[in-house]
Every structure is written in structure tokens, then in C-alpha cells.
Amino acid sequence: MCLAVPARVLEISGDAAVVELGGVRREISVMLLESVSAGDWVIVHAGFAIEKLSEEEAERTLALFREIAGTNEIH
């Protein structure tokens, strides 16, 4: 089973980016996508951004994760 999660891009440096999800910051690779900017939402799988998505879609997905988990800890 694979899990990919939406995360907001905070910083970009070449093919690397710092993203945040639920208060956790992590460095990932954005080498698989064209034109990623700070403020964008991306889907992260295994340390790579694999797709850009809208803020609305990211929020809907995170809400579903919270519902499944029965918690409000995923932001």
C-alpha cells in the first residue's frame, strides 16, 4: 500500500523544497515537476512531489484523512 499526502511548499532551492504538513517540516525533491513555487500545494510520496494540486483539493483530502483517522491533527 502506498500513501501520498498533500503538503504546502514553504521554500524552493533548485530541485529541493521544504514542505509543511501538520506542523512538521520536511525536505523533499521537486525534480519530477515543472514550476513549483512557495505557496503551492503538492502531493508527496516517498520524498518526492509527484503532482501539484489546488488548495481546495488539498483541504478536501486532508479533511478526509482527519475523518478516517478520527482526529484533527492533520492540517
Protein Blocks (a to p, Z undefined) as FASTA:
>chain_A
ZZddddddfbdehjaccddeehiacdddfklpghiaehiacddeehiafbdcdfklmmmm
mmmmmmmnopakbZZ
